[in-house]
Amino acid sequence: MMRFALKWIAIGVVTCGGAGLFAEEETLPEAKTELVADEPMNFVFFLVDDLGWADLGCFGSTFYQTPNIDALADSGMRFTNGYAACPVCSPTRASIMTGRHPVRVDITDWIPGMNIGRVKDARFKQVEDRDNLALSEVTIAEALKAADYSTFFAGKWHLGDKGHWPEDQGFDVNVGGNAKGSPPGGYYSPWTNPTLHARKKGEYLTERLTEESMLFLEKQATRKKTSPFLLFLSYYNVHTPITPYRKKQEYYQALAADRYSDQTPFESEHQGFSRLRQDNSAYGSMVSAVDDSVGAILKKLRQLDLTKKTTIIFFSDNGGLCTLGGKRGPTSNFPLRSGKGWLYEGGIREPMIVRVPGMTQAKSVCHVPVVSMDFFPTILELAGLDSAPQLHADGLSLTSLLRDSQSDFPDRDLFWHYPHYHGSTWKPGASVRSGDWKMIQFYHDQKQELYDLRKDPGERNDLSTREPQVMAKMDKLLGGWQTRMNARMPQPQ
């Protein structure tokens, strides 16, 4: 088994600012390193809740300010076609933890999901799936722990109630993770989180999770016997309830007032409405809270001389909340269509950044479609551990792409199965992407749509009637995969 250490070679600088908790402007060395034997890789995984594909400056936002995350992207590789395995949180989280498709682990909806009784004129019965990640599943934390890694989890878990929390799934430490999807008691203390007690009144949740994460890093750096680690920081931001981050609230209020005097534009989406502009000041402040946190963690890694042996992964669990019924979503994923809960690109395409010392080139961009199941085998390979395809059955290691975004990578079809009703007004459906073609099956509406994502990433031009041969191929692909996976299909009422 080959392990790697890293020799630091600075080759340039990028600007990396911070704010609030931790933050003066500073220069950040852009890292290009050589791999040297006998020292293992550490991992820091940033998972943001409900962050949209276009919610970062490095992914096109001109309203939300994300200098620290943008600097991270400049120092590593940005993936423009990084996909979540599901348009809602719990299934994607399960796919990251296991390297297995949500259908395979039988978590296909957020836990516990929306009761069918809340759905007007539902055509299908409730599709029952698991309300926890089975303890028999092997998580990436368990795989690393077996290789003497220290494992730390902070933030949102949402993969089962007590007995199925992070500490039951391979994490040595759990700070704030439990059954809830929204922050229990809100973002400001006194909250009611059963796994995180407030230290003082008015404490902000994201800052506290960041502080706990930095304390973990400090302990790792000062241990007499150095051991590698996995730090998994899973933000509750930017999930509802949309709550302004007070340190940035006035800035975004002024920015919105200065830029926009008209009403926010919306467009109809089936039975709902999608926001077409990023101008929500409260949401913007919550994005900045995440950016401050990322900056603080990266700064701490540099101070502790851990940057040269730590892989950084940044991802979101589903698209930004854009489409709703009577209410209006807080963000916009435009030019992508729709958002959280939907199988249009806005619901499943995520902002994804990976930086691997000695491997990724600064400012590199990869356009190859990848998916959340791929993180498990990628981390194993970077850790110098053997591949375990019997575990990460639906993921592929991305190391060849991380070395060279133009390298050969296996052609594969990507599948989504979301047979549930959702509060975004989504109704049961499924989807497949094969090459540049993408088909969406709407079971409730008894129709299919087909898009050429290379020419039409915003999914505006439905080609289902003009490309019958492509439609037949895509329909066969999706149906065959669902059969092989024993996917639970919606049944009529």
C-alpha positions in Angstrom: 0.0 0.0 0.0 1.5 3.3 -1.1 1.2 6.4 1.0 2.3 9.9 0.1 3.8 12.9 1.8 4.2 16.3 0.3 7.1 18.7 -0.3 6.0 22.3 -0.3 7.0 24.5 -3.3 5.5 27.9 -3.5 5.0 29.1 -7.1 2.9 32.2 -6.8 0.3 34.2 -4.9 -3.4 34.8 -4.9 -5.4 37.2 -2.8 -7.4 35.6 0.0 -9.5 37.8 2.2 -11.6 37.1 5.3 -14.1 38.9 7.4 -15.9 38.8 10.7 -14.6 35.9 12.7 -11.2 35.7 11.3 -10.3 38.2 8.9 -7.8 40.5 7.6 -6.9 40.5 3.9 -3.8 38.4 3.2 -1.9 36.7 0.4 -2.2 33.0 0.0 0.6 30.9 -1.6 -0.6 29.0 -4.6 0.5 25.4 -4.0 2.2 23.1 -6.4 3.8 20.3 -4.5 5.7 17.1 -5.1 4.6 13.8 -3.7 7.1 12.1 -1.4 6.7 8.7 0.2 5.6 7.8 3.7 3.3 10.6 5.0 -0.4 10.2 4.5 -2.9 12.7 3.1 -5.3 14.7 5.3 -8.8 15.7 4.2 -11.0 18.7 4.8 -14.5 18.3 3.3 -16.7 21.4 3.2 -20.4 20.5 2.5 -22.8 23.4 2.2 -26.5 22.9 2.6 -28.7 24.2 -0.3 -25.9 26.3 -1.9 -26.7 26.9 -5.5 -24.4 26.3 -8.5 -24.3 30.0 -9.2 -24.1 31.2 -5.6 -20.3 31.8 -5.7 -18.3 34.4 -7.4 -16.1 31.8 -9.1 -19.3 30.3 -10.5 -20.7 33.5 -11.8 -22.4 35.3 -9.0 -22.0 39.1 -9.0 -24.1 39.7 -5.9 -22.8 37.2 -3.3 -19.3 38.0 -2.2 -17.1 34.9 -1.7 -13.4 35.9 -1.9 -12.1 33.0 0.2 -13.9 30.3 -1.8 -12.9 32.1 -5.0 -9.3 32.0 -3.9 -9.6 28.3 -3.1 -10.9 27.7 -6.6 -8.0 29.7 -8.0 -5.6 27.5 -6.1 -7.2 24.2 -7.2 -9.6 22.7 -9.7 -13.2 23.9 -10.4 -15.7 21.3 -11.7 -18.4 22.9 -13.9 -20.4 19.7 -14.1 -20.4 18.4 -10.5 -23.6 16.7 -9.7 -25.5 15.8 -6.5 -27.0 12.3 -6.6 -30.4 13.8 -5.7 -32.1 17.2 -5.7 -32.6 17.1 -1.9 -30.2 16.7 1.0 -30.3 13.3 2.8 -29.9 11.1 -0.3 -26.9 13.1 -1.5 -25.3 13.0 2.0 -25.7 9.2 2.0 -24.1 9.0 -1.4 -21.1 11.0 -0.3 -20.7 8.9 2.9 -21.0 5.6 1.1 -20.0 6.0 -2.6 -23.4 4.4 -3.4 -26.4 5.7 -5.2 -29.3 6.8 -3.0 -31.4 4.1 -4.6 -28.9 1.5 -3.5 -28.9 2.7 0.1 -32.7 3.1 0.0 -32.7 6.8 1.0 -34.3 8.6 -1.9 -35.9 11.5 -0.1 -35.0 13.9 2.6 -35.6 12.4 6.0 -38.4 11.8 6.9 -39.8 13.4 3.7 -43.1 15.1 2.9 -46.2 13.2 3.9 -48.5 12.5 0.9 -51.4 14.0 2.9 -49.9 17.5 2.3 -50.1 17.0 -1.5 -53.2 18.3 -3.2 -54.5 15.9 -6.0 -51.6 13.4 -5.6 -51.8 10.7 -8.2 -49.3 8.4 -6.4 -49.0 6.7 -3.1 -46.2 7.5 -0.7 -43.0 5.9 -1.7 -41.5 4.5 1.5 -37.7 4.6 2.0 -35.4 4.4 4.9 -35.4 7.1 7.6 -31.7 6.5 8.4 -28.4 5.4 6.9 -28.2 1.7 7.7 -25.4 0.8 10.2 -24.4 -2.0 7.8 -23.3 0.6 5.3 -19.6 1.4 5.4 -18.9 5.1 5.4 -15.8 7.0 4.2 -15.2 7.8 7.9 -15.2 4.1 8.8 -12.9 3.3 5.9 -10.4 6.0 6.9 -10.7 5.2 10.6 -9.7 1.6 9.9 -6.5 3.1 8.4 -5.7 5.0 11.6 -7.3 8.3 10.6 -8.8 10.7 13.2 -12.3 11.6 12.1 -14.2 14.7 13.0 -17.7 15.8 12.0 -19.3 19.2 12.6 -22.7 20.5 11.5 -25.7 19.0 9.7 -26.0 15.2 9.6 -29.6 14.5 8.7 -29.1 10.7 8.2 -31.0 9.3 11.0 -32.0 9.7 14.7 -30.0 8.8 17.8 -28.2 5.5 17.2 -27.5 6.6 13.6 -25.5 9.8 14.3 -22.0 10.5 13.0 -20.4 8.8 16.0 -22.3 5.6 15.1 -20.9 5.8 11.5 -17.2 6.2 12.0 -16.6 9.7 13.3 -14.6 10.0 16.5 -16.2 13.4 17.3 -19.6 14.8 16.4 -20.3 18.5 17.0 -23.8 19.5 16.1 -24.9 16.5 13.9 -28.2 14.9 14.5 -31.5 14.0 12.9 -32.6 17.5 12.0 -32.2 19.1 8.6 -32.8 22.7 9.7 -30.7 24.0 12.6 -32.5 23.1 15.8 -33.6 26.3 17.5 -32.2 28.4 14.7 -28.9 30.0 13.8 -28.4 32.1 16.9 -28.2 30.7 20.5 -29.8 29.8 22.6 -30.5 27.0 20.1 -31.9 23.6 20.9 -29.4 21.4 19.2 -29.0 18.2 21.2 -25.4 17.7 20.1 -24.1 21.3 20.5 -24.6 23.4 23.6 -24.3 27.1 23.3 -21.5 28.9 25.1 -23.2 32.3 25.2 -26.3 34.1 24.1 -26.4 35.3 20.5 -23.7 32.9 19.4 -23.8 32.3 15.6 -24.0 28.6 14.7 -21.6 28.7 11.7 -18.9 30.6 13.7 -19.2 28.0 16.5 -18.8 25.1 14.1 -15.8 26.8 12.6 -14.2 27.4 16.0 -14.7 23.7 17.0 -13.2 22.6 13.7 -10.1 24.8 14.2 -9.7 23.4 17.7 -9.7 19.9 16.2 -7.0 21.0 13.8 -4.9 22.5 16.6 -5.1 19.3 18.6 -4.1 17.2 15.5 -1.1 19.5 14.9 0.2 19.2 18.5 -0.2 15.5 19.0 3.0 13.7 19.8 2.3 11.0 17.3 1.0 12.5 14.1 -2.0 10.8 12.5 -3.9 11.8 9.4 -7.4 13.2 9.7 -10.7 13.7 8.0 -12.4 17.0 9.0 -16.0 17.0 7.6 -17.5 20.5 8.1 -21.2 20.2 7.1 -22.8 23.7 7.3 -26.4 24.2 8.2 -26.1 27.4 6.1 -27.7 28.3 3.8 -30.8 26.2 4.6 -34.0 27.8 5.8 -35.0 29.6 8.0 -33.2 32.3 6.0 -31.6 34.3 8.9 -29.3 37.2 8.3 -25.7 36.9 9.4 -25.6 40.1 11.4 -22.0 40.9 10.6 -22.8 41.2 6.9 -26.5 42.1 7.0 -26.1 45.9 6.5 -23.6 45.4 3.7 -26.0 43.3 1.6 -29.0 45.5 2.4 -27.0 48.5 1.0 -25.8 46.5 -1.9 -29.3 45.4 -2.9 -30.7 48.9 -2.5 -27.9 50.3 -4.6 -28.3 47.8 -7.4 -32.0 47.2 -7.7 -35.0 49.5 -7.6 -37.5 47.1 -9.3 -39.2 44.0 -8.1 -37.4 40.7 -8.2 -38.3 38.9 -11.5 -39.8 35.4 -11.4 -41.0 32.9 -14.0 -43.5 30.1 -13.8 -42.2 26.6 -13.4 -45.0 24.0 -13.8 -47.1 24.8 -10.7 -44.5 26.9 -9.1 -42.4 30.0 -9.6 -38.6 30.4 -10.0 -36.5 33.3 -8.9 -34.5 34.8 -11.7 -32.2 37.2 -9.9 -29.9 37.0 -6.9 -30.8 40.0 -4.7 -31.8 38.6 -1.3 -29.7 40.4 1.2 -30.4 37.9 4.1 -29.4 35.0 1.9 -26.3 36.8 0.7 -25.2 37.4 4.3 -25.5 33.6 5.0 -23.4 32.8 1.9 -20.7 35.3 3.3 -20.8 33.5 6.6 -19.8 30.3 4.9 -17.1 32.1 3.0 -15.7 33.6 6.2 -15.6 30.1 7.7 -13.8 28.6 4.7 -11.3 31.4 4.9 -10.7 30.8 8.6 -10.2 27.0 8.2 -7.8 27.5 5.3 -5.8 30.1 7.3 -5.6 27.8 10.2 -4.3 25.0 8.0 -1.5 27.3 6.8 -0.7 28.5 10.3 -0.3 24.8 11.4 1.7 23.9 8.4 -0.9 21.4 7.3 -1.8 22.9 3.8 1.0 20.9 2.0 -0.6 17.6 3.1 -4.3 18.3 3.1 -6.8 17.8 0.3 -9.7 20.3 0.3 -13.1 19.4 -1.1 -15.9 21.9 -1.5 -19.4 20.9 -2.5 -23.2 21.4 -1.9 -25.8 18.7 -1.2 -28.4 20.0 -3.7 -29.3 23.0 -5.8 -30.2 26.4 -4.3 -33.8 26.9 -3.2 -35.2 28.8 -6.2 -38.6 27.3 -7.1 -41.6 27.3 -4.7 -45.4 27.6 -4.9 -47.1 30.5 -3.2 -43.8 31.6 -1.5 -40.7 32.7 -3.3 -37.3 31.0 -3.1 -34.4 33.0 -1.7 -31.8 32.5 -4.5 -31.6 32.1 -8.2 -29.6 29.4 -10.1 -30.0 31.2 -13.4 -28.8 30.5 -16.1 -29.6 27.0 -14.9 -33.3 26.1 -14.6 -35.2 25.7 -11.3 -33.5 24.5 -8.1 -33.8 22.4 -5.0 -36.2 19.5 -5.3 -36.2 19.5 -9.1 -34.3 17.4 -11.6 -33.6 20.3 -13.9 -29.9 21.4 -13.7 -30.6 24.0 -11.1 -31.6 21.3 -8.7 -28.7 18.9 -9.1 -25.6 20.7 -10.5 -23.4 21.9 -7.7 -20.5 24.3 -7.1 -17.5 21.9 -6.8 -13.9 22.7 -6.0 -11.1 20.2 -5.2 -7.5 21.1 -4.3 -5.0 18.3 -3.9 -1.4 19.1 -3.0 1.0 17.8 -5.7 -1.8 17.0 -8.1 -4.2 19.8 -9.0 -3.0 22.7 -11.1 -3.9 26.2 -9.9 -6.9 27.8 -11.8 -7.6 24.5 -13.5 -11.2 23.7 -14.7 -12.8 20.3 -15.5 -15.9 20.0 -17.6 -16.3 16.3 -17.3 -19.6 15.3 -15.5 -18.9 13.8 -12.1 -21.2 12.9 -9.2 -21.3 12.8 -5.4 -20.6 9.1 -5.2 -17.2 9.8 -6.7 -15.8 11.4 -3.5 -15.5 8.0 -1.6 -13.2 6.2 -4.1 -11.3 9.5 -4.8 -10.5 9.9 -1.1 -9.4 6.3 -0.8 -6.9 6.6 -3.6 -5.6 9.9 -2.3 -5.1 8.3 1.1 -3.1 5.5 -0.5 -5.7 3.0 0.3 -7.0 0.2 -1.9 -10.0 0.7 -4.0 -13.2 -1.0 -2.6 -15.7 -1.3 -5.5 -17.8 -3.6 -3.5 -18.4 -0.6 -1.2 -18.3 2.5 -3.5 -20.3 0.6 -6.1 -21.5 3.7 -7.9 -18.5 6.0 -7.7 -15.3 6.4 -9.7 -12.0 7.9 -8.5 -11.4 11.3 -9.9 -7.6 11.3 -9.5 -6.9 11.1 -13.2 -9.0 14.2 -13.8 -7.4 16.0 -10.8 -4.0 15.4 -12.4 -5.2 16.5 -15.8 -8.7 17.7 -16.5 -8.2 16.7 -20.1 -7.3 13.1 -19.3 -9.3 10.1 -20.4 -12.1 9.3 -18.0 -14.6 6.4 -18.4 -17.8 7.4 -20.3 -20.8 6.7 -18.2 -24.4 7.5 -17.8 -25.7 9.4 -14.7 -29.1 8.6 -13.2 -31.4 10.4 -10.8 -34.5 8.8 -9.2 -36.7 11.1 -7.2 -40.2 9.4 -7.0 -41.5 11.7 -4.3 -43.5 14.9 -4.0 -41.6 17.9 -2.7 -42.4 21.3 -1.2 -40.8 23.0 -4.2 -43.9 21.8 -6.2 -41.8 19.0 -7.8 -43.8 15.8 -8.5 -42.4 12.2 -8.8 -39.9 11.7 -11.6 -36.5 10.5 -12.7 -33.7 11.5 -15.1 -30.7 10.3 -17.0 -27.7 12.1 -18.6 -25.9 10.3 -21.4 -23.1 12.4 -23.0 -24.7 15.8 -23.6 -28.2 14.4 -23.7 -30.5 14.6 -20.7 -34.0 13.2 -20.4 -36.4 13.9 -17.5 -39.4 11.7 -16.8 -42.3 13.3 -15.1 -44.5 10.5 -13.8 -47.2 12.8 -12.4 -47.6 14.8 -15.6 -47.1 11.7 -17.8 -44.6 13.3 -20.0 -40.9 13.3 -20.9 -38.5 16.2 -21.8 -35.2 16.0 -23.7 -32.4 18.5 -23.7 -29.0 18.9 -25.3 -26.9 20.3 -22.4 -24.0 21.3 -24.6 -26.1 23.7 -26.6 -28.8 24.4 -24.0 -27.5 24.1 -20.4 -30.5 26.2 -19.2 -32.9 23.5 -20.5 -35.2 25.8 -22.5 -35.5 23.9 -25.7 -37.3 20.6 -25.2 -36.3 18.2 -28.1 -38.4 15.2 -27.1 -40.7 15.4 -30.2 -37.9 16.2 -32.6 -35.4 13.5 -31.5 -37.5 10.3 -31.3 -34.5 8.0 -31.6 -32.6 9.7 -28.9 -35.7 9.6 -26.7 -36.1 5.9 -27.2 -32.5 5.3 -26.3 -32.7 7.5 -23.1 -36.0 5.9 -22.1 -34.4 2.4 -22.4 -31.3 3.5 -20.4 -33.4 4.9 -17.6 -35.8 2.0 -17.4 -33.0 -0.6 -17.6 -31.1 1.1 -14.8 -34.2 1.3 -12.6 -34.9 -2.4 -13.1 -31.3 -3.4 -12.3 -31.3 -1.2 -9.2 -34.7 -2.4 -8.0 -35.7 1.2 -7.7 -39.0 1.8 -5.9 -41.4 3.2 -8.4 -44.4 5.4 -7.7 -47.7 3.5 -7.5 -51.1 4.9 -8.4 -53.4 5.9 -5.6 
